[in-house]
Amino acid sequence: MADTDERPTVKLVVHCRRCHGWLLSPRSIAEGIGPTCAIRERAEQRAAAAGEWALFDIAA
């Protein structure tokens, strides 16, 4: 008979709303975004609020 400790582990995973990568931490899952993408998103929001140009805006 199989030992009960050999059962697979199940984790809740969600995709990041920005890069669609896997989110595993409870905080990232709750926020819907990973830590790196959150930093980039906040920087873009600050730049947009200040009326600054981003590198990708210039190329477009």
C-alpha distance matrix in Angstrom:
0.0 3.8 6.6 9.2 11.9 11.2 12.7 16.1 19.2 21.8 25.5 28.6 31.0 34.5 37.3 40.4 43.4 45.6 43.7 40.6 38.4 35.0 35.4 32.6 34.4 34.8 38.6 38.9 36.8 39.1 42.2 41.1 42.4 41.4 43.5 45.4 46.3 47.3 49.8 51.2 51.5 53.3 55.7 56.5 57.2 59.5 61.3 61.8 63.1 65.5 66.7 65.7 64.9 61.6 61.4 59.8 62.5 65.2 63.7 63.4
3.8 0.0 3.8 6.3 8.5 7.4 9.0 12.4 15.5 18.2 21.9 25.1 27.4 31.0 33.7 36.8 39.9 42.0 40.1 37.0 34.7 31.4 31.7 28.9 30.7 31.3 35.0 35.2 33.3 35.7 38.7 37.5 38.7 37.7 39.7 41.6 42.5 43.6 46.0 47.5 47.8 49.6 51.9 52.8 53.5 55.8 57.6 58.1 59.4 61.8 63.0 62.0 61.2 57.8 57.7 56.1 58.8 61.6 60.1 59.9
6.6 3.8 0.0 3.8 5.5 5.8 8.1 11.7 14.2 17.2 20.6 24.0 26.5 30.1 33.0 35.9 39.0 41.1 39.3 36.5 34.0 30.5 30.4 27.3 28.7 29.3 33.0 33.5 31.8 34.0 37.1 36.3 37.4 36.2 38.0 40.1 41.2 42.0 44.3 46.0 46.4 48.0 50.3 51.4 52.1 54.2 56.1 56.8 58.0 60.3 61.7 60.6 60.0 56.7 56.7 55.3 58.0 60.7 59.5 59.4
9.2 6.3 3.8 0.0 3.8 5.4 6.0 9.8 11.7 14.4 17.7 21.0 23.8 27.4 30.5 33.3 36.4 38.6 37.2 34.2 31.9 28.3 27.9 24.7 26.0 26.2 30.0 30.7 28.8 30.8 34.0 33.3 34.7 33.7 35.5 37.8 38.8 39.4 41.8 43.6 43.8 45.3 47.8 48.9 49.3 51.5 53.6 54.1 55.2 57.6 59.0 58.1 57.7 54.5 54.7 53.3 55.8 58.7 57.6 57.3
11.9 8.5 5.5 3.8 0.0 3.8 5.6 8.5 9.8 13.1 16.1 19.6 22.1 25.9 28.8 31.4 34.7 36.7 35.1 32.4 29.8 26.2 25.7 22.4 23.6 24.2 27.8 28.5 27.0 29.2 32.2 31.6 32.6 31.3 32.9 35.1 36.3 37.0 39.2 41.1 41.5 43.0 45.3 46.6 47.2 49.1 51.2 52.0 53.0 55.3 56.8 55.7 55.3 52.0 52.1 50.9 53.6 56.3 55.3 55.2
11.2 7.4 5.8 5.4 3.8 0.0 3.8 6.5 9.0 12.4 15.6 19.2 21.3 25.0 27.6 30.4 33.7 35.6 33.7 30.9 28.3 24.9 25.0 22.0 23.7 24.6 28.3 28.5 26.9 29.4 32.3 31.2 32.1 30.8 32.6 34.5 35.6 36.7 38.9 40.5 41.0 42.7 44.9 46.0 46.8 48.9 50.7 51.4 52.7 55.0 56.3 55.1 54.4 51.1 51.0 49.6 52.3 55.0 53.7 53.7
12.7 9.0 8.1 6.0 5.6 3.8 0.0 3.8 6.6 9.3 12.8 16.2 18.5 22.1 25.0 28.0 31.1 33.2 31.5 28.6 26.2 22.7 22.7 19.9 21.8 22.4 26.1 26.2 24.2 26.7 29.7 28.5 29.7 28.8 30.9 32.9 33.7 34.6 37.2 38.7 38.9 40.6 43.0 43.9 44.5 46.8 48.7 49.2 50.4 52.9 54.1 53.1 52.4 49.2 49.3 47.7 50.3 53.1 51.9 51.6
16.1 12.4 11.7 9.8 8.5 6.5 3.8 0.0 3.8 6.4 9.8 13.2 15.1 18.8 21.4 24.4 27.6 29.6 27.8 24.8 22.5 19.0 19.3 16.7 18.9 19.8 23.5 23.2 21.3 24.0 26.7 25.3 26.4 25.4 27.7 29.5 30.2 31.3 33.9 35.2 35.4 37.4 39.7 40.4 41.2 43.5 45.3 45.7 47.1 49.5 50.6 49.6 48.8 45.6 45.6 44.0 46.6 49.4 48.1 47.8
19.2 15.5 14.2 11.7 9.8 9.0 6.6 3.8 0.0 3.8 6.6 10.3 12.4 16.1 19.0 21.7 25.0 27.0 25.5 22.7 20.2 16.6 16.3 13.4 15.3 16.1 19.8 19.7 17.9 20.6 23.3 22.2 23.3 22.2 24.4 26.5 27.2 28.1 30.6 32.2 32.4 34.1 36.5 37.4 38.0 40.3 42.2 42.7 43.9 46.3 47.6 46.6 46.1 42.9 43.1 41.6 44.1 47.0 45.9 45.7
21.8 18.2 17.2 14.4 13.1 12.4 9.3 6.4 3.8 0.0 3.8 6.9 9.4 13.0 16.1 19.1 22.0 24.4 23.2 20.1 18.1 14.4 14.1 11.5 13.7 14.1 17.8 17.5 15.2 17.8 20.6 19.3 20.7 20.2 22.7 24.9 25.2 26.0 28.8 30.2 30.0 31.9 34.5 35.1 35.5 38.0 39.9 40.2 41.4 44.0 45.1 44.4 43.8 40.7 41.1 39.5 41.8 44.8 43.9 43.4
25.5 21.9 20.6 17.7 16.1 15.6 12.8 9.8 6.6 3.8 0.0 3.8 6.2 9.9 13.1 15.7 18.8 21.1 20.1 17.3 15.2 11.5 10.5 7.9 10.0 10.5 14.1 13.7 11.4 14.2 16.9 15.7 17.1 16.5 19.0 21.4 21.6 22.2 25.1 26.6 26.4 28.1 30.7 31.5 31.8 34.2 36.2 36.5 37.7 40.2 41.5 40.8 40.3 37.3 37.8 36.3 38.5 41.6 40.8 40.3
28.6 25.1 24.0 21.0 19.6 19.2 16.2 13.2 10.3 6.9 3.8 0.0 3.8 6.8 10.5 13.1 15.7 18.4 17.9 15.0 13.6 10.1 8.7 7.1 9.2 8.9 12.2 11.4 8.6 11.2 13.9 12.5 14.4 14.6 17.4 19.9 19.6 19.9 23.1 24.5 23.8 25.6 28.5 28.9 29.0 31.6 33.7 33.7 34.8 37.5 38.7 38.2 37.9 35.0 35.7 34.1 36.1 39.3 38.6 37.9
31.0 27.4 26.5 23.8 22.1 21.3 18.5 15.1 12.4 9.4 6.2 3.8 0.0 3.8 7.0 9.7 12.6 15.1 14.3 11.3 9.9 6.4 5.6 5.4 8.4 9.2 11.7 9.8 7.3 10.8 12.6 10.4 11.7 11.8 15.0 17.0 16.5 17.3 20.5 21.5 21.0 23.1 25.7 26.0 26.4 29.1 30.9 31.0 32.3 35.0 35.9 35.3 34.7 31.7 32.3 30.5 32.6 35.8 35.0 34.4
34.5 31.0 30.1 27.4 25.9 25.0 22.1 18.8 16.1 13.0 9.9 6.8 3.8 0.0 3.8 6.6 9.0 11.8 11.6 8.6 8.2 5.8 5.2 7.1 9.6 10.0 11.4 8.8 6.2 9.4 10.4 7.5 9.0 10.0 13.6 15.4 14.2 15.0 18.4 19.1 18.1 20.5 23.1 23.1 23.4 26.3 28.0 27.8 29.2 32.0 32.8 32.3 31.7 28.8 29.6 27.6 29.5 32.8 32.1 31.2
37.3 33.7 33.0 30.5 28.8 27.6 25.0 21.4 19.0 16.1 13.1 10.5 7.0 3.8 0.0 3.8 6.3 8.6 7.9 4.8 5.3 4.8 5.7 9.0 11.5 12.5 13.0 9.6 8.2 11.3 10.9 7.3 7.8 8.9 12.7 13.6 11.8 13.3 16.7 16.6 15.8 18.6 20.9 20.5 21.2 24.2 25.5 25.2 27.1 29.7 30.2 29.5 28.6 25.6 26.2 24.1 26.1 29.3 28.4 27.6
40.4 36.8 35.9 33.3 31.4 30.4 28.0 24.4 21.7 19.1 15.7 13.1 9.7 6.6 3.8 0.0 3.8 5.4 5.7 4.4 5.3 6.3 6.2 9.9 11.4 12.6 11.9 8.2 8.1 10.6 9.0 5.7 4.6 6.0 9.7 10.4 8.2 9.7 13.0 12.9 12.0 14.8 17.1 16.8 17.5 20.5 21.8 21.7 23.5 26.0 26.6 25.9 25.1 22.2 23.0 21.1 23.0 26.3 25.7 25.0
43.4 39.9 39.0 36.4 34.7 33.7 31.1 27.6 25.0 22.0 18.8 15.7 12.6 9.0 6.3 3.8 0.0 3.8 6.2 5.7 8.3 9.9 9.8 13.5 14.6 15.1 13.9 10.5 10.2 11.6 9.4 6.0 5.7 8.5 11.7 12.0 8.9 9.9 13.3 12.6 10.7 13.8 16.2 15.1 15.5 18.8 20.0 19.3 21.2 24.0 24.3 23.9 23.2 20.6 21.7 19.5 20.9 24.4 24.0 22.8
45.6 42.0 41.1 38.6 36.7 35.6 33.2 29.6 27.0 24.4 21.1 18.4 15.1 11.8 8.6 5.4 3.8 0.0 3.8 5.8 8.2 10.9 11.3 15.0 16.0 17.1 15.6 12.0 12.7 14.3 11.5 8.8 6.7 8.3 10.9 10.0 6.5 8.6 11.3 9.7 8.5 12.0 13.7 12.4 13.6 16.8 17.5 17.1 19.4 21.9 22.0 21.2 20.1 17.2 18.1 16.0 17.7 21.0 20.5 19.7
43.7 40.1 39.3 37.2 35.1 33.7 31.5 27.8 25.5 23.2 20.1 17.9 14.3 11.6 7.9 5.7 6.2 3.8 0.0 3.8 5.5 8.9 10.4 14.1 15.8 17.6 16.6 12.8 13.6 16.0 13.7 10.8 8.4 8.6 11.3 9.8 7.3 10.4 12.7 11.0 11.0 14.6 15.7 14.8 16.6 19.5 19.8 19.9 22.4 24.5 24.5 23.2 21.7 18.5 18.6 16.5 18.8 21.8 20.7 20.3
40.6 37.0 36.5 34.2 32.4 30.9 28.6 24.8 22.7 20.1 17.3 15.0 11.3 8.6 4.8 4.4 5.7 5.8 3.8 0.0 3.8 6.6 8.7 12.4 14.7 16.3 16.1 12.3 12.1 14.8 13.4 9.9 8.7 9.4 12.8 12.3 10.1 12.7 15.4 14.4 13.9 17.3 18.9 18.0 19.4 22.5 23.1 22.9 25.3 27.6 27.7 26.7 25.3 22.1 22.3 20.0 22.2 25.2 24.1 23.3
38.4 34.7 34.0 31.9 29.8 28.3 26.2 22.5 20.2 18.1 15.2 13.6 9.9 8.2 5.3 5.3 8.3 8.2 5.5 3.8 0.0 3.8 6.5 9.8 12.4 14.7 14.8 11.2 11.4 14.7 13.7 10.6 9.0 8.1 11.3 11.0 9.9 12.7 15.1 14.6 15.0 18.1 19.5 19.3 20.9 23.7 24.4 24.7 27.0 29.1 29.5 28.1 26.8 23.5 23.4 21.6 24.1 26.9 25.8 25.5
35.0 31.4 30.5 28.3 26.2 24.9 22.7 19.0 16.6 14.4 11.5 10.1 6.4 5.8 4.8 6.3 9.9 10.9 8.9 6.6 3.8 0.0 3.8 6.5 9.6 12.0 12.9 9.7 9.3 13.0 12.9 10.1 9.4 8.4 11.7 12.4 11.9 14.0 16.7 17.0 17.1 19.8 21.7 21.9 23.1 25.7 26.9 27.3 29.2 31.4 32.1 31.0 29.9 26.7 26.8 25.1 27.6 30.5 29.4 29.2
35.4 31.7 30.4 27.9 25.7 25.0 22.7 19.3 16.3 14.1 10.5 8.7 5.6 5.2 5.7 6.2 9.8 11.3 10.4 8.7 6.5 3.8 0.0 3.8 6.1 8.3 9.1 6.1 5.9 9.6 9.9 7.9 7.4 6.4 9.5 11.3 11.2 12.2 15.1 16.2 16.1 18.2 20.6 21.2 21.9 24.3 26.0 26.5 28.0 30.3 31.4 30.4 29.9 26.8 27.4 26.0 28.2 31.2 30.7 30.4
32.6 28.9 27.3 24.7 22.4 22.0 19.9 16.7 13.4 11.5 7.9 7.1 5.4 7.1 9.0 9.9 13.5 15.0 14.1 12.4 9.8 6.5 3.8 0.0 3.8 6.5 8.6 7.0 6.7 10.2 11.5 10.4 10.4 8.9 11.2 13.5 14.1 14.7 17.3 19.0 19.1 20.8 23.2 24.2 24.8 26.9 28.8 29.5 30.8 33.0 34.4 33.4 33.0 30.0 30.5 29.4 31.7 34.7 34.1 34.0
34.4 30.7 28.7 26.0 23.6 23.7 21.8 18.9 15.3 13.7 10.0 9.2 8.4 9.6 11.5 11.4 14.6 16.0 15.8 14.7 12.4 9.6 6.1 3.8 0.0 3.8 5.5 5.3 6.2 8.6 10.0 10.3 10.2 8.7 9.9 13.0 14.0 13.7 16.1 18.4 18.5 19.5 22.0 23.5 23.8 25.6 27.9 28.8 29.6 31.8 33.5 32.6 32.7 29.8 30.7 29.9 32.1 35.0 34.9 34.9
34.8 31.3 29.3 26.2 24.2 24.6 22.4 19.8 16.1 14.1 10.5 8.9 9.2 10.0 12.5 12.6 15.1 17.1 17.6 16.3 14.7 12.0 8.3 6.5 3.8 0.0 3.8 5.6 5.1 6.1 8.7 9.7 10.8 10.5 11.8 15.3 15.7 14.7 17.4 19.8 19.3 19.9 22.9 24.3 24.0 25.9 28.5 29.1 29.5 31.9 33.8 33.4 33.7 31.1 32.4 31.6 33.3 36.5 36.6 36.3
38.6 35.0 33.0 30.0 27.8 28.3 26.1 23.5 19.8 17.8 14.1 12.2 11.7 11.4 13.0 11.9 13.9 15.6 16.6 16.1 14.8 12.9 9.1 8.6 5.5 3.8 0.0 3.8 5.4 5.1 6.2 8.4 8.9 8.7 9.2 13.0 13.4 11.7 14.2 17.0 16.3 16.5 19.6 21.2 20.7 22.3 25.1 25.8 26.0 28.4 30.4 30.0 30.6 28.2 29.8 29.1 30.7 33.9 34.3 34.1
38.9 35.2 33.5 30.7 28.5 28.5 26.2 23.2 19.7 17.5 13.7 11.4 9.8 8.8 9.6 8.2 10.5 12.0 12.8 12.3 11.2 9.7 6.1 7.0 5.3 5.6 3.8 0.0 3.8 5.4 5.1 5.7 5.5 5.3 7.0 10.4 10.3 9.3 12.3 14.4 13.8 14.8 17.7 18.9 18.9 20.9 23.2 23.8 24.6 27.0 28.6 28.1 28.3 25.6 26.9 26.0 27.8 31.0 31.1 30.8
36.8 33.3 31.8 28.8 27.0 26.9 24.2 21.3 17.9 15.2 11.4 8.6 7.3 6.2 8.2 8.1 10.2 12.7 13.6 12.1 11.4 9.3 5.9 6.7 6.2 5.1 5.4 3.8 0.0 3.8 5.5 5.0 6.9 8.0 10.6 13.6 12.8 12.2 15.5 17.2 16.1 17.4 20.6 21.3 21.0 23.4 25.7 25.8 26.6 29.3 30.8 30.5 30.5 28.0 29.3 28.0 29.6 32.9 32.9 32.3
39.1 35.7 34.0 30.8 29.2 29.4 26.7 24.0 20.6 17.8 14.2 11.2 10.8 9.4 11.3 10.6 11.6 14.3 16.0 14.8 14.7 13.0 9.6 10.2 8.6 6.1 5.1 5.4 3.8 0.0 3.8 5.6 8.2 10.0 11.8 15.1 14.2 12.5 15.9 17.9 16.2 16.9 20.4 21.1 20.2 22.4 25.2 25.1 25.3 28.2 29.9 30.0 30.6 28.3 30.1 29.0 30.2 33.6 33.9 33.2
42.2 38.7 37.1 34.0 32.2 32.3 29.7 26.7 23.3 20.6 16.9 13.9 12.6 10.4 10.9 9.0 9.4 11.5 13.7 13.4 13.7 12.9 9.9 11.5 10.0 8.7 6.2 5.1 5.5 3.8 0.0 3.8 5.5 8.0 9.5 12.5 11.1 9.1 12.6 14.4 12.5 13.1 16.7 17.3 16.4 18.7 21.4 21.3 21.6 24.5 26.2 26.2 26.8 24.6 26.5 25.4 26.5 30.0 30.5 29.7
41.1 37.5 36.3 33.3 31.6 31.2 28.5 25.3 22.2 19.3 15.7 12.5 10.4 7.5 7.3 5.7 6.0 8.8 10.8 9.9 10.6 10.1 7.9 10.4 10.3 9.7 8.4 5.7 5.0 5.6 3.8 0.0 3.8 7.0 9.9 12.2 10.1 9.4 13.2 14.1 12.3 14.0 17.2 17.2 16.8 19.6 21.8 21.5 22.4 25.3 26.5 26.4 26.4 24.0 25.5 24.0 25.3 28.7 28.8 27.9
42.4 38.7 37.4 34.7 32.6 32.1 29.7 26.4 23.3 20.7 17.1 14.4 11.7 9.0 7.8 4.6 5.7 6.7 8.4 8.7 9.0 9.4 7.4 10.4 10.2 10.8 8.9 5.5 6.9 8.2 5.5 3.8 0.0 3.8 6.7 8.4 6.4 6.1 9.8 10.7 9.5 11.5 14.3 14.6 14.8 17.4 19.3 19.5 20.7 23.3 24.4 23.9 23.7 21.1 22.4 21.1 22.7 26.0 26.1 25.6
41.4 37.7 36.2 33.7 31.3 30.8 28.8 25.4 22.2 20.2 16.5 14.6 11.8 10.0 8.9 6.0 8.5 8.3 8.6 9.4 8.1 8.4 6.4 8.9 8.7 10.5 8.7 5.3 8.0 10.0 8.0 7.0 3.8 0.0 3.8 5.7 5.4 6.0 8.8 10.1 10.3 12.1 14.3 15.3 16.2 18.2 19.9 20.8 22.2 24.3 25.6 24.5 24.2 21.2 22.2 21.3 23.4 26.3 26.3 26.3
43.5 39.7 38.0 35.5 32.9 32.6 30.9 27.7 24.4 22.7 19.0 17.4 15.0 13.6 12.7 9.7 11.7 10.9 11.3 12.8 11.3 11.7 9.5 11.2 9.9 11.8 9.2 7.0 10.6 11.8 9.5 9.9 6.7 3.8 0.0 3.8 5.5 5.0 6.3 8.8 9.8 10.6 12.5 14.4 15.3 16.7 18.5 20.0 21.1 22.8 24.4 23.2 23.2 20.3 21.4 21.1 23.2 26.0 26.3 26.7
45.4 41.6 40.1 37.8 35.1 34.5 32.9 29.5 26.5 24.9 21.4 19.9 17.0 15.4 13.6 10.4 12.0 10.0 9.8 12.3 11.0 12.4 11.3 13.5 13.0 15.3 13.0 10.4 13.6 15.1 12.5 12.2 8.4 5.7 3.8 0.0 3.8 5.4 5.3 6.4 8.7 10.1 10.9 12.6 14.4 15.7 16.9 18.6 20.3 21.5 22.8 21.1 20.7 17.5 18.1 18.0 20.4 22.9 23.0 23.8
46.3 42.5 41.2 38.8 36.3 35.6 33.7 30.2 27.2 25.2 21.6 19.6 16.5 14.2 11.8 8.2 8.9 6.5 7.3 10.1 9.9 11.9 11.2 14.1 14.0 15.7 13.4 10.3 12.8 14.2 11.1 10.1 6.4 5.4 5.5 3.8 0.0 3.8 5.4 5.1 6.0 8.5 9.8 10.5 12.1 14.2 15.3 16.3 18.2 19.9 20.9 19.5 19.0 15.9 16.8 16.0 18.2 21.0 21.1 21.3
47.3 43.6 42.0 39.4 37.0 36.7 34.6 31.3 28.1 26.0 22.2 19.9 17.3 15.0 13.3 9.7 9.9 8.6 10.4 12.7 12.7 14.0 12.2 14.7 13.7 14.7 11.7 9.3 12.2 12.5 9.1 9.4 6.1 6.0 5.0 5.4 3.8 0.0 3.8 5.4 5.0 6.1 8.6 9.9 10.5 12.3 14.2 15.2 16.4 18.3 19.9 18.9 19.1 16.6 18.2 17.8 19.3 22.4 23.0 23.1
49.8 46.0 44.3 41.8 39.2 38.9 37.2 33.9 30.6 28.8 25.1 23.1 20.5 18.4 16.7 13.0 13.3 11.3 12.7 15.4 15.1 16.7 15.1 17.3 16.1 17.4 14.2 12.3 15.5 15.9 12.6 13.2 9.8 8.8 6.3 5.3 5.4 3.8 0.0 3.8 5.5 5.3 6.2 8.7 10.0 10.7 12.4 14.3 15.5 16.7 18.4 17.0 17.3 14.8 16.3 16.7 18.4 20.9 21.9 22.5
51.2 47.5 46.0 43.6 41.1 40.5 38.7 35.2 32.2 30.2 26.6 24.5 21.5 19.1 16.6 12.9 12.6 9.7 11.0 14.4 14.6 17.0 16.2 19.0 18.4 19.8 17.0 14.4 17.2 17.9 14.4 14.1 10.7 10.1 8.8 6.4 5.1 5.4 3.8 0.0 3.8 5.5 5.1 6.2 8.7 10.0 10.6 12.3 14.3 15.4 16.4 14.7 14.4 11.6 12.9 13.0 14.8 17.4 18.2 18.8
51.5 47.8 46.4 43.8 41.5 41.0 38.9 35.4 32.4 30.0 26.4 23.8 21.0 18.1 15.8 12.0 10.7 8.5 11.0 13.9 15.0 17.1 16.1 19.1 18.5 19.3 16.3 13.8 16.1 16.2 12.5 12.3 9.5 10.3 9.8 8.7 6.0 5.0 5.5 3.8 0.0 3.8 5.4 5.1 6.2 8.7 9.9 10.5 12.3 14.3 15.3 14.4 14.5 12.1 14.2 13.7 14.7 17.9 18.9 18.7
53.3 49.6 48.0 45.3 43.0 42.7 40.6 37.4 34.1 31.9 28.1 25.6 23.1 20.5 18.6 14.8 13.8 12.0 14.6 17.3 18.1 19.8 18.2 20.8 19.5 19.9 16.5 14.8 17.4 16.9 13.1 14.0 11.5 12.1 10.6 10.1 8.5 6.1 5.3 5.5 3.8 0.0 3.8 5.4 5.0 6.2 8.6 9.8 10.5 12.3 14.2 13.6 14.6 12.9 15.5 15.7 16.3 19.2 20.8 20.9
55.7 51.9 50.3 47.8 45.3 44.9 43.0 39.7 36.5 34.5 30.7 28.5 25.7 23.1 20.9 17.1 16.2 13.7 15.7 18.9 19.5 21.7 20.6 23.2 22.0 22.9 19.6 17.7 20.6 20.4 16.7 17.2 14.3 14.3 12.5 10.9 9.8 8.6 6.2 5.1 5.4 3.8 0.0 3.8 5.5 5.2 6.2 8.6 9.9 10.6 12.3 10.8 11.6 9.8 12.4 13.3 14.0 16.4 18.3 18.8
56.5 52.8 51.4 48.9 46.6 46.0 43.9 40.4 37.4 35.1 31.5 28.9 26.0 23.1 20.5 16.8 15.1 12.4 14.8 18.0 19.3 21.9 21.2 24.2 23.5 24.3 21.2 18.9 21.3 21.1 17.3 17.2 14.6 15.3 14.4 12.6 10.5 9.9 8.7 6.2 5.1 5.4 3.8 0.0 3.8 5.5 5.1 6.1 8.6 9.9 10.4 9.3 9.5 7.7 10.6 10.7 10.9 13.9 15.7 15.7
57.2 53.5 52.1 49.3 47.2 46.8 44.5 41.2 38.0 35.5 31.8 29.0 26.4 23.4 21.2 17.5 15.5 13.6 16.6 19.4 20.9 23.1 21.9 24.8 23.8 24.0 20.7 18.9 21.0 20.2 16.4 16.8 14.8 16.2 15.3 14.4 12.1 10.5 10.0 8.7 6.2 5.0 5.5 3.8 0.0 3.8 5.4 5.1 6.1 8.6 9.8 10.1 11.3 10.6 14.0 13.9 13.4 16.4 18.5 18.1
59.5 55.8 54.2 51.5 49.1 48.9 46.8 43.5 40.3 38.0 34.2 31.6 29.1 26.3 24.2 20.5 18.8 16.8 19.5 22.5 23.7 25.7 24.3 26.9 25.6 25.9 22.3 20.9 23.4 22.4 18.7 19.6 17.4 18.2 16.7 15.7 14.2 12.3 10.7 10.0 8.7 6.2 5.2 5.5 3.8 0.0 3.8 5.5 5.1 6.2 8.6 8.6 10.8 10.7 14.2 15.2 14.5 16.9 19.5 19.6
61.3 57.6 56.1 53.6 51.2 50.7 48.7 45.3 42.2 39.9 36.2 33.7 30.9 28.0 25.5 21.8 20.0 17.5 19.8 23.1 24.4 26.9 26.0 28.8 27.9 28.5 25.1 23.2 25.7 25.2 21.4 21.8 19.3 19.9 18.5 16.9 15.3 14.2 12.4 10.6 9.9 8.6 6.2 5.1 5.4 3.8 0.0 3.8 5.5 5.1 6.1 5.0 7.0 7.3 10.9 12.2 11.2 13.3 16.2 16.4
61.8 58.1 56.8 54.1 52.0 51.4 49.2 45.7 42.7 40.2 36.5 33.7 31.0 27.8 25.2 21.7 19.3 17.1 19.9 22.9 24.7 27.3 26.5 29.5 28.8 29.1 25.8 23.8 25.8 25.1 21.3 21.5 19.5 20.8 20.0 18.6 16.3 15.2 14.3 12.3 10.5 9.8 8.6 6.1 5.1 5.5 3.8 0.0 3.8 5.4 5.1 6.0 7.6 8.5 12.2 12.5 10.7 13.3 16.1 15.5
63.1 59.4 58.0 55.2 53.0 52.7 50.4 47.1 43.9 41.4 37.7 34.8 32.3 29.2 27.1 23.5 21.2 19.4 22.4 25.3 27.0 29.2 28.0 30.8 29.6 29.5 26.0 24.6 26.6 25.3 21.6 22.4 20.7 22.2 21.1 20.3 18.2 16.4 15.5 14.3 12.3 10.5 9.9 8.6 6.1 5.1 5.5 3.8 0.0 3.8 5.5 7.7 10.5 11.9 15.6 16.2 14.3 16.7 19.7 19.1
65.5 61.8 60.3 57.6 55.3 55.0 52.9 49.5 46.3 44.0 40.2 37.5 35.0 32.0 29.7 26.0 24.0 21.9 24.5 27.6 29.1 31.4 30.3 33.0 31.8 31.9 28.4 27.0 29.3 28.2 24.5 25.3 23.3 24.3 22.8 21.5 19.9 18.3 16.7 15.4 14.3 12.3 10.6 9.9 8.6 6.2 5.1 5.4 3.8 0.0 3.8 5.5 9.1 11.1 14.8 16.1 14.2 15.9 19.2 19.2
66.7 63.0 61.7 59.0 56.8 56.3 54.1 50.6 47.6 45.1 41.5 38.7 35.9 32.8 30.2 26.6 24.3 22.0 24.5 27.7 29.5 32.1 31.4 34.4 33.5 33.8 30.4 28.6 30.8 29.9 26.2 26.5 24.4 25.6 24.4 22.8 20.9 19.9 18.4 16.4 15.3 14.2 12.3 10.4 9.8 8.6 6.1 5.1 5.5 3.8 0.0 3.8 6.7 9.6 13.1 14.1 11.6 13.0 16.5 16.2
65.7 62.0 60.6 58.1 55.7 55.1 53.1 49.6 46.6 44.4 40.8 38.2 35.3 32.3 29.5 25.9 23.9 21.2 23.2 26.7 28.1 31.0 30.4 33.4 32.6 33.4 30.0 28.1 30.5 30.0 26.2 26.4 23.9 24.5 23.2 21.1 19.5 18.9 17.0 14.7 14.4 13.6 10.8 9.3 10.1 8.6 5.0 6.0 7.7 5.5 3.8 0.0 3.8 6.6 9.9 11.6 9.7 10.6 14.2 14.7
64.9 61.2 60.0 57.7 55.3 54.4 52.4 48.8 46.1 43.8 40.3 37.9 34.7 31.7 28.6 25.1 23.2 20.1 21.7 25.3 26.8 29.9 29.9 33.0 32.7 33.7 30.6 28.3 30.5 30.6 26.8 26.4 23.7 24.2 23.2 20.7 19.0 19.1 17.3 14.4 14.5 14.6 11.6 9.5 11.3 10.8 7.0 7.6 10.5 9.1 6.7 3.8 0.0 3.8 6.6 8.2 6.2 6.9 10.4 11.1
61.6 57.8 56.7 54.5 52.0 51.1 49.2 45.6 42.9 40.7 37.3 35.0 31.7 28.8 25.6 22.2 20.6 17.2 18.5 22.1 23.5 26.7 26.8 30.0 29.8 31.1 28.2 25.6 28.0 28.3 24.6 24.0 21.1 21.2 20.3 17.5 15.9 16.6 14.8 11.6 12.1 12.9 9.8 7.7 10.6 10.7 7.3 8.5 11.9 11.1 9.6 6.6 3.8 0.0 3.8 5.4 5.2 6.7 9.1 10.3
61.4 57.7 56.7 54.7 52.1 51.0 49.3 45.6 43.1 41.1 37.8 35.7 32.3 29.6 26.2 23.0 21.7 18.1 18.6 22.3 23.4 26.8 27.4 30.5 30.7 32.4 29.8 26.9 29.3 30.1 26.5 25.5 22.4 22.2 21.4 18.1 16.8 18.2 16.3 12.9 14.2 15.5 12.4 10.6 14.0 14.2 10.9 12.2 15.6 14.8 13.1 9.9 6.6 3.8 0.0 3.8 5.5 5.5 6.8 9.1
59.8 56.1 55.3 53.3 50.9 49.6 47.7 44.0 41.6 39.5 36.3 34.1 30.5 27.6 24.1 21.1 19.5 16.0 16.5 20.0 21.6 25.1 26.0 29.4 29.9 31.6 29.1 26.0 28.0 29.0 25.4 24.0 21.1 21.3 21.1 18.0 16.0 17.8 16.7 13.0 13.7 15.7 13.3 10.7 13.9 15.2 12.2 12.5 16.2 16.1 14.1 11.6 8.2 5.4 3.8 0.0 3.8 5.4 5.3 6.4
62.5 58.8 58.0 55.8 53.6 52.3 50.3 46.6 44.1 41.8 38.5 36.1 32.6 29.5 26.1 23.0 20.9 17.7 18.8 22.2 24.1 27.6 28.2 31.7 32.1 33.3 30.7 27.8 29.6 30.2 26.5 25.3 22.7 23.4 23.2 20.4 18.2 19.3 18.4 14.8 14.7 16.3 14.0 10.9 13.4 14.5 11.2 10.7 14.3 14.2 11.6 9.7 6.2 5.2 5.5 3.8 0.0 3.8 5.5 5.3
65.2 61.6 60.7 58.7 56.3 55.0 53.1 49.4 47.0 44.8 41.6 39.3 35.8 32.8 29.3 26.3 24.4 21.0 21.8 25.2 26.9 30.5 31.2 34.7 35.0 36.5 33.9 31.0 32.9 33.6 30.0 28.7 26.0 26.3 26.0 22.9 21.0 22.4 20.9 17.4 17.9 19.2 16.4 13.9 16.4 16.9 13.3 13.3 16.7 15.9 13.0 10.6 6.9 6.7 5.5 5.4 3.8 0.0 3.8 5.5
63.7 60.1 59.5 57.6 55.3 53.7 51.9 48.1 45.9 43.9 40.8 38.6 35.0 32.1 28.4 25.7 24.0 20.5 20.7 24.1 25.8 29.4 30.7 34.1 34.9 36.6 34.3 31.1 32.9 33.9 30.5 28.8 26.1 26.3 26.3 23.0 21.1 23.0 21.9 18.2 18.9 20.8 18.3 15.7 18.5 19.5 16.2 16.1 19.7 19.2 16.5 14.2 10.4 9.1 6.8 5.3 5.5 3.8 0.0 3.8
63.4 59.9 59.4 57.3 55.2 53.7 51.6 47.8 45.7 43.4 40.3 37.9 34.4 31.2 27.6 25.0 22.8 19.7 20.3 23.3 25.5 29.2 30.4 34.0 34.9 36.3 34.1 30.8 32.3 33.2 29.7 27.9 25.6 26.3 26.7 23.8 21.3 23.1 22.5 18.8 18.7 20.9 18.8 15.7 18.1 19.6 16.4 15.5 19.1 19.2 16.2 14.7 11.1 10.3 9.1 6.4 5.3 5.5 3.8 0.0
